[in-house]
């Protein structure tokens, strides 16, 4: 497997990145317009969320044809041009493969509905009466994970939206169809693949009710998932491509297997445990203050555990499904810039491959919508109704959506402070944030103290220093609830990374050897931290990296 330790990947949500034709929707040619910006940022790969033909019930994650481009985003010729121009600038295009399910509008599912048994076996259909689903499993978007088809007298499984029918990976024909999709895009010059919820593809042999949960324990990291991934990678010859798996509710042990080089499955894994530290009782739709001690423990578990097992992490805070991290764990007010830089530096110096989600590099925040009419996301609209049914007031439900909705990360990219933030000449498909005058690319491009400039420095440092890309990791300050700190070592060199998680000053122990360390980067202008009684004082949300001999 190839080494991606020095690479940095940028995620693009095309619908919200840049509109080139004035219809209010971002598109492929809009991405093409911004290639110079991305090249200047320093990233190596551009991951596009799905641009395939789709009814857009789940913003493209409901694919109707894996080999066609949705006209909303442009044409196949547009994508071919983007691939060509990106390659010329030294950046590879990664596509998002949604292989756990298809849209119910897909030709395969339509043939299944028409009674063709061959295609019914492409999906997971179960006989049953209309008032008795095969199991009590719940969809991740709310409600039953089963939908009854009266004309067939059968139920089909949909772990996500009712229009997203789960594929039957136990069927070799399905696996061959999906291999064909990979080969098709390889021929087009695609350099990498992100596999959506790929650890859910292997379902159990026997379907049964879950008496203690929503069913996920039966299909997460299923019985044949490693076998299927090995087969897919080997038969399509993508062992040396950058491949990342989105892993839903996974375990450390499985992620080591998914990403260890000798397993020849994937380059790296996304896991989401660190993004559930503000879920009350583990429920995304119940708010609580972030548990920073749990955050520290989770980072330590996954960083050290993956290192020991020779697995590889995908490092990230934000994506198209997560709220903006500066709104969530940082500050939108006085320390907006400092907290955005601290959160960025915290993961960019860790062991793994960093991902930057569009707008993260300028500190974009949640938009703080005040009306349900402003939301577009199917999950958010479903859960708004569920929250009301549970007895929440409209104001309470909207407060939860303002913190949790996937639309928080999908607002248009803020290029300028002009109308529609330079995203489009037309009214955007999703309302822009009200802080575009403060937060935009144009105002940060020539500001050496900007968040954008800070991200550029982080990327350069990863490429320059083997300590960052190759070094071992050891966590410090394990009992300090205010500071996350760790040390990276490589050969006879060491880096110490200090992150103040609080909006107030915090203190941490100073190793006596640190007097010989030099500052590498920080988000305050001080050359060295204030030291007293063998304690370092860190300013609010301070990020500091020191380098010296081990």
Secondary structure, 3 states (H helix, E strand, C coil): CCCCCCCEEEEECHHHCCCCCCCCCCCHHHHHHCHHHHHHHCCCEEEECCCEEECCCCCCCCEEEEEEECCCCCCHHHHHHHHHHHHHCCCEEEEEECCCEEECCCHHHHHHHCCCHHHHCCECEEECCCCCCCCCCECCCCCECEEEECCCCEEEECCCCCCEEEECCCCHHHHHHHHHHHHHHHHCCCCEEEECCHHHCCCCCCCCCCCCCCCHHHHCCCCCHHHHHHHHHHHHCCCCCEEEEECCCCCHHHHHHHHCHHHCCCCEEECCHHHCCCEHHHCCCCECCCCHHHHHHHHHHHHHHHHHHCCCEEECCCCCCCCCHHHHCCCCCCCHHHHHHHHHHHHHCCCCEEEEECCHHHCCCCCCCCCHHHCCCHHHHHHHHHHHHCCCCHHHHHHHHHHHCHHHHCCCCCCCCCHHHHCCCCCCCCCCCCCCCCCCHHHHCCCCCCHHHHHHHHHHHHHHCHHHHHCEEEEECCCCCCEEEEEEEECCEEEEEEEECCCCCEEEECCHHHHHCEEEEECCCCCCCEEECCEEEECCCCEEEEEEEC
